[in-house]
Amino acid sequence: MSVVSARPDSAPSTDGTSYQFNRAADLMGLDADVRRILAHAANESVVNFPVKMDDGHVEIFTGYRVQHNNVLGPYKGGLRFHPDVDLKHVRELAAWMTWKTAISDLPFGGAKGGIAIDPRQYSERELERITRRFTYALGDVIGPDHDIPAPDVNTNAQVMAWILDTYLSMVPPQQRMRSMHVVTGKPIGLGGCVGRDKATGQGVVISIENWARDRGFSLKDATYTVQGFGNVGSWTARLLAPYHARLLAVEDHTGAIMRERGLDPFELAGWVAEHGGVAGFPDADPIDHRTFLSTKADIFVPAALGGQITAETAPLLDVQLVAEAANGPTTHEGELVLAEKGISILPDVLCNSGGVIVSYLEWLQSKRSEAWDLDEVDGKLRRKITAAYERVRDTARTHGCDWRTAAYIVAFERLERVYMERGIFP
């Protein structure tokens, strides 16, 4: 395993995110020493490991785990399997997790990781071996009270179960039952939390509810579009259904579809589960990417990969609100265009925090050997994300700034306060 320390001149972000970091830090007057600390990841691990494939040949894979900051608590963040995973991107995502947990008032720091892999190219048995070997290669980089992975892009409860089992096999027998909280997003039978599958989408919907309430906007008969119809996008759509909001168009990696009278999100979720994507959904019109983005609606929910709303695509949007269910869907240049158009943004570090909030609840349950029912989990999620929403809203009003900058300020204020109280060792 190679452990790469952050260079003095490095930053955990792309140029756009660096701008957001610096704008918030400047506006609030963030302490210069704390600012230097937050601009760097604490630890960056790169592992290259061999795995034997089904036909007997060996492939070498590269995996990453970046631990950005743990002043508030153990590192926390997802693991993704995607060809675009690299150290720079993981570093950026790990920093976002630090802000997200701070905004939601969770006792966690921020981390992120993954493997540069297209999981569609491998069998389930190969994916299991890849996951287990990655876990072994990470070794004590992760731990139940040190760094807790969770599902992310192209990973799920099954992947977490493989990580859990591998990790438990690596610790002494008498410690295994005390280590069940090494991952979250586990299957229910292994100590997972009810409601975890819908948590991120549910957080998006609660954020939209709060936005609508503040503006006297009725979600009844509101129209919306969703980009990405995996776990987060499909749950967002299904949870908006009781409000009688109308899903006009959906886009994913297989294409884009539209139905003027509205798409049934439950039927579409079933279709995607069976066919792997939205393309070919019966009684829906196929449309191109530009037409999808240009669809007039009240709300746009980007729930795919990052960097989708750019200086080139933002002018196409004809909506009142962008609810960022994905991580980093809007570039800095795209955000400037949205501001000029008067389009509101619920930033990702607030809007999609439902997943990490319920991950925290699962971590607590596993740590205490407890199990909570769905009503209790849903109630705790709603209170947490609503409180975070109100903190960001009030901060935006106080500083007269956009919501993303306000969200960063909320995070920085909490982190700064802890550093000021604890001091810097030695």
BAGU-165651 format. One record per residue (C-alpha): residue in three letters; y, z, x. Coordinates in steps of 0.05 Angstrom, whole numbers, padded with zeros to 5 digits, always signed. Layout:
# residues N
ALAYZX ...
# end
This chain:
# residues 426
MET+00000+00000+00000 SER+00069-00017+00025 VAL+00125+00030+00006 VAL+00193-00005+00011 SER+00253+00040+00016 ALA+00317+00015-00017 ARG+00367-00014+00033 PRO+00435+00019+00035 ASP+00468-00044+00008 SER+00416-00059-00045 ALA+00425-00049-00120 PRO+00372-00043-00175 SER+00399-00103-00214 THR+00422-00174-00219 ASP+00496-00192-00214 GLY+00506-00184-00289 THR+00475-00116-00292 SER+00513-00095-00229 TYR+00577-00114-00267 GLN+00556-00070-00326 PHE+00539-00012-00279 ASN+00606-00017-00243 ARG+00647-00027-00306 ALA+00619+00036-00338 ALA+00623+00076-00274 ASP+00696+00055-00264 LEU+00716+00069-00336 MET+00688+00139-00337 GLY+00706+00156-00265 LEU+00634+00170-00244 ASP+00629+00216-00183 ALA+00625+00173-00121 ASP+00564+00208-00092 VAL+00526+00204-00158 ARG+00545+00131-00162 ARG+00514+00118-00094 ILE+00450+00153-00115 LEU+00443+00115-00181 ALA+00455+00048-00148 HIS+00389+00054-00111 ALA+00316+00062-00129 ALA+00283+00125-00102 ASN+00216+00090-00085 GLU+00190+00019-00087 SER+00115+00006-00079 VAL+00083-00061-00069 VAL+00007-00066-00068 ASN-00036-00126-00051 PHE-00108-00117-00074 PRO-00172-00158-00079 VAL-00212-00167-00143 LYS-00278-00204-00152 MET-00276-00255-00208 ASP-00331-00271-00258 ASP-00356-00329-00215 GLY-00361-00286-00153 HIS-00300-00309-00114 VAL-00246-00260-00094 GLU-00172-00265-00112 ILE-00114-00226-00083 PHE-00063-00198-00132 THR+00006-00167-00120 GLY+00028-00107-00161 TYR+00092-00067-00162 ARG+00117+00002-00183 VAL+00190+00020-00175 GLN+00211+00092-00186 HIS+00286+00090-00197 ASN+00307+00162-00211 ASN+00274+00228-00232 VAL+00330+00278-00234 LEU+00319+00289-00309 GLY+00243+00291-00306 PRO+00181+00251-00287 TYR+00188+00176-00276 LYS+00173+00137-00340 GLY+00165+00063-00354 GLY+00119+00007-00373 LEU+00072-00038-00335 ARG+00075-00112-00351 PHE+00027-00169-00334 HIS+00069-00233-00326 PRO+00076-00289-00275 ASP+00151-00274-00267 VAL+00140-00202-00244 ASP+00172-00191-00176 LEU+00206-00134-00140 LYS+00277-00153-00159 HIS+00261-00157-00233 VAL+00220-00093-00233 ARG+00276-00057-00196 GLU+00326-00077-00251 LEU+00278-00056-00307 ALA+00266+00012-00273 ALA+00341+00026-00272 TRP+00346+00008-00345 MET+00292+00059-00360 THR+00334+00112-00326 TRP+00393+00096-00371 LYS+00349+00091-00433 THR+00316+00159-00425 ALA+00383+00191-00409 ILE+00416+00160-00471 SER+00358+00185-00515 ASP+00363+00255-00485 LEU+00291+00254-00460 PRO+00266+00295-00400 PHE+00245+00233-00363 GLY+00270+00189-00307 GLY+00261+00114-00301 ALA+00207+00071-00271 LYS+00175+00003-00282 GLY+00117-00037-00254 GLY+00070-00094-00264 ILE+00027-00149-00234 ALA+00047-00221-00222 ILE-00006-00251-00266 ASP-00016-00295-00327 PRO-00068-00255-00366 ARG-00086-00316-00408 GLN-00120-00345-00346 TYR-00171-00288-00340 SER-00228-00261-00381 GLU-00226-00192-00410 ARG-00276-00167-00358 GLU-00232-00196-00303 LEU-00170-00163-00332 GLU-00207-00097-00334 ARG-00226-00102-00260 ILE-00155-00124-00242 THR-00125-00064-00280 ARG-00173-00014-00250 ARG-00164-00040-00179 PHE-00088-00039-00188 THR-00092+00034-00211 TYR-00135+00052-00151 ALA-00087+00016-00104 LEU-00028+00055-00132 GLY-00065+00120-00120 ASP-00019+00181-00126 VAL+00042+00138-00137 ILE+00029+00154-00211 GLY+00011+00221-00241 PRO+00015+00259-00307 ASP+00076+00300-00286 HIS+00103+00251-00235 ASP+00102+00179-00260 ILE+00074+00160-00329 PRO+00062+00086-00343 ALA+00061+00055-00413 PRO+00047-00013-00445 ASP+00097-00069-00435 VAL+00095-00145-00437 ASN+00022-00169-00442 THR-00007-00099-00436 ASN-00032-00054-00492 ALA-00072+00008-00510 GLN-00135-00021-00479 VAL-00101-00031-00412 MET-00076+00041-00416 ALA-00147+00065-00430 TRP-00172+00029-00367 ILE-00116+00060-00326 LEU-00130+00129-00355 ASP-00205+00125-00341 THR-00194+00100-00270 TYR-00143+00153-00254 LEU-00186+00209-00282 SER-00243+00185-00238 MET-00198+00194-00178 VAL-00182+00268-00189 PRO-00227+00329-00183 PRO-00269+00343-00246 GLN-00233+00408-00261 GLN-00166+00371-00264 ARG-00186+00314-00310 MET-00172+00346-00377 ARG-00105+00368-00350 SER-00087+00296-00332 MET-00095+00261-00399 HIS-00020+00250-00403 VAL-00019+00204-00341 VAL-00006+00145-00388 THR+00022+00137-00458 GLY+00008+00083-00508 LYS-00066+00103-00506 PRO-00115+00090-00562 ILE-00113+00145-00615 GLY-00182+00169-00598 LEU-00161+00181-00526 GLY-00100+00223-00545 GLY-00054+00168-00567 CYS+00002+00180-00616 VAL+00001+00154-00688 GLY+00059+00107-00698 ARG+00064+00086-00625 ASP+00046+00014-00641 LYS+00106+00006-00686 ALA+00153+00053-00650 THR+00196+00002-00613 GLY+00204-00042-00674 GLN+00218+00020-00716 GLY+00272+00041-00669 VAL+00304-00028-00674 VAL+00304-00022-00750 ILE+00333+00048-00750 SER+00388+00024-00703 ILE+00403-00034-00751 GLU+00404+00015-00810 ASN+00455+00058-00774 TRP+00498-00003-00756 ALA+00496-00027-00829 ARG+00513+00042-00856 ASP+00574+00048-00811 ARG+00600-00019-00835 GLY+00583-00013-00908 PHE+00536-00072-00900 SER+00476-00078-00947 LEU+00410-00098-00917 LYS+00386-00119-00986 ASP+00380-00195-00984 ALA+00408-00196-00913 THR+00382-00254-00871 TYR+00355-00250-00800 THR+00318-00288-00746 VAL+00270-00262-00694 GLN+00254-00290-00625 GLY+00186-00267-00602 PHE+00133-00246-00652 GLY+00089-00200-00612 ASN+00085-00126-00623 VAL+00160-00111-00624 GLY+00184-00173-00662 SER+00130-00171-00715 TRP+00138-00096-00728 THR+00213-00104-00733 ALA+00203-00158-00786 ARG+00151-00118-00824 LEU+00193-00056-00825 LEU+00254-00095-00851 ALA+00212-00121-00909 PRO+00222-00059-00953 TYR+00297-00072-00951 HIS+00285-00141-00981 ALA+00318-00173-00921 ARG+00298-00246-00913 LEU+00266-00272-00849 LEU+00291-00344-00841 ALA+00264-00367-00774 VAL+00219-00344-00717 GLU+00209-00371-00647 ASP+00157-00354-00595 HIS+00122-00387-00536 THR+00086-00436-00583 GLY+00148-00462-00618 ALA+00196-00445-00674 ILE+00189-00446-00750 MET+00236-00439-00809 ARG+00231-00428-00884 GLU+00296-00425-00923 ARG+00268-00381-00978 GLY+00241-00333-00926 LEU+00178-00322-00884 ASP+00129-00267-00903 PRO+00127-00224-00840 PHE+00058-00194-00858 GLU+00027-00262-00868 LEU+00059-00288-00805 ALA+00035-00228-00764 GLY-00036-00243-00789 TRP-00029-00316-00770 VAL-00004-00299-00700 ALA-00061-00250-00690 GLU-00111-00305-00707 HIS-00078-00366-00676 GLY-00039-00337-00618 GLY+00030-00359-00640 VAL+00075-00379-00698 ALA+00064-00454-00690 GLY+00028-00486-00749 PHE+00043-00430-00798 PRO+00031-00460-00867 ASP+00089-00481-00911 ALA+00140-00472-00856 ASP+00183-00525-00823 PRO+00176-00533-00747 ILE+00244-00534-00713 ASP+00268-00541-00641 HIS+00298-00486-00598 ARG+00370-00507-00610 THR+00361-00509-00685 PHE+00329-00440-00683 LEU+00387-00410-00645 SER+00437-00445-00691 THR+00406-00418-00755 LYS+00460-00382-00795 ALA+00439-00311-00810 ASP+00466-00240-00812 ILE+00423-00212-00756 PHE+00389-00241-00694 VAL+00333-00200-00662 PRO+00315-00224-00592 ALA+00247-00193-00580 ALA+00219-00238-00525 LEU+00234-00239-00451 GLY+00302-00228-00418 GLY+00358-00277-00405 GLN+00354-00315-00471 ILE+00427-00309-00493 THR+00468-00344-00439 ALA+00535-00379-00432 GLU+00499-00442-00456 THR+00461-00412-00515 ALA+00508-00358-00540 PRO+00557-00409-00571 LEU+00500-00432-00617 LEU+00491-00364-00651 ASP+00520-00357-00721 VAL+00506-00284-00737 GLN+00542-00218-00746 LEU+00495-00175-00703 VAL+00449-00183-00643 ALA+00399-00126-00643 GLU+00368-00128-00573 ALA+00294-00112-00582 ALA+00277-00143-00515 ASN+00299-00117-00446 GLY+00359-00155-00419 PRO+00360-00212-00470 THR+00435-00224-00461 THR+00466-00245-00395 HIS+00535-00221-00376 GLU+00563-00290-00388 GLY+00528-00294-00455 GLU+00557-00227-00475 LEU+00627-00251-00461 VAL+00616-00309-00509 LEU+00589-00263-00563 ALA+00650-00218-00555 GLU+00696-00278-00564 LYS+00658-00297-00627 GLY+00664-00226-00655 ILE+00588-00215-00656 SER+00566-00142-00651 ILE+00512-00122-00602 LEU+00464-00064-00606 PRO+00447-00060-00532 ASP+00374-00057-00508 VAL+00380+00011-00475 LEU+00395+00040-00544 CYS+00364-00008-00593 ASN+00294-00013-00564 SER+00286+00059-00542 GLY+00238+00077-00599 GLY+00179+00061-00555 VAL+00197+00110-00500 ILE+00217+00163-00551 VAL+00148+00162-00583 SER+00117+00156-00513 TYR+00151+00223-00499 LEU+00121+00252-00562 GLU+00052+00227-00542 TRP+00061+00256-00472 LEU+00077+00323-00503 GLN+00017+00321-00549 SER-00031+00303-00492 LYS+00000+00356-00448 ARG-00008+00409-00502 SER-00074+00383-00531 GLU-00040+00375-00599 ALA-00040+00320-00652 TRP+00019+00307-00699 ASP+00016+00268-00764 LEU+00055+00204-00777 ASP+00110+00237-00818 GLU+00126+00286-00762 VAL+00127+00231-00709 ASP+00170+00185-00753 GLY+00218+00242-00767 LYS+00226+00260-00694 LEU+00237+00187-00676 ARG+00290+00178-00729 ARG+00328+00240-00707 LYS+00325+00222-00634 ILE+00348+00149-00639 THR+00401+00165-00692 ALA+00431+00218-00647 ALA+00431+00168-00589 TYR+00464+00116-00634 GLU+00518+00165-00653 ARG+00531+00184-00581 VAL+00540+00112-00561 ARG+00583+00096-00622 ASP+00629+00155-00610 THR+00635+00140-00536 ALA+00654+00068-00551 ARG+00709+00094-00596 THR+00733+00145-00544 HIS+00737+00095-00487 GLY+00755+00033-00529 CYS+00699-00006-00498 ASP+00639-00048-00518 TRP+00574-00014-00538 ARG+00535-00032-00475 THR+00588-00001-00431 ALA+00589+00059-00477 ALA+00514+00067-00472 TYR+00517+00066-00396 ILE+00572+00118-00398 VAL+00529+00164-00442 ALA+00473+00158-00391 PHE+00518+00167-00330 GLU+00551+00229-00360 ARG+00484+00263-00371 LEU+00459+00244-00301 GLU+00524+00264-00268 ARG+00524+00332-00302 VAL+00454+00347-00276 TYR+00471+00326-00205 MET+00534+00368-00206 GLU+00494+00429-00229 ARG+00435+00420-00182 GLY+00471+00395-00121 ILE+00442+00350-00068 PHE+00386+00377-00023 PRO+00395+00402+00031 
# end
